[in-house]
Amino acid sequence: MTERSPFELFLAANPTIAGAFSELVRAQVDANPLDSRTKHLLNIALQAAHRNTTGVRLHAGMARDANIPLEEVLGAVLMNLHLGGIIPVLDALPAVYDGYGGAQD
């Protein structure tokens, strides 16, 4: 059995609300004047700040696919150190590497 992502579970639990949420996210992304690279990095930093390692992993993979260097993604996570402390950073780092395919050079 293939494990479903948390969003897939959300979609199965309530397709109407999950669909509306997806539309909200799409509207936010489309209305935001920031470039795609900045959006990716901000998203990863915010996911890390909220200790959402699943979100960090998924969005790190998206950043990798968008050709954003691993060093920039790590930098976004490390921005949390002085604001949120070391725990959100330590939680997020393995998820970043997982999102990049496990490379921990």
C-alpha positions, 0 to 999 in steps of 0.5 A: 500500500502506498502511503498518502500525503497529508494533503491527499488525506485532507482531500479524501476527508473533505474534497470541498474544503480541500478544493477551496483551500487549494484555490485560496493557495493558488490565488495567493501565489498568483496575486503575490508580486514576488518572483518564484525563487523568493516564494519558494524560499519564503515558503520553506522558511515559514514551514521550518518556523512552524516545524512542519517537516512534511512541508519543508520536505515537499517544498525543498523538493519543489525548490530543487526542481526549480533549480534553486541551489541547496545552499539557498534552501539551507540559508532560508531554514537557517534564518529561523535560528535567531527568531525561533531557536535551534529546534525548528532548524534542527527539525527542518534540516533532515527534511531539506536533505530528504527533499533534495534526494538525501544528498548531505554533502 
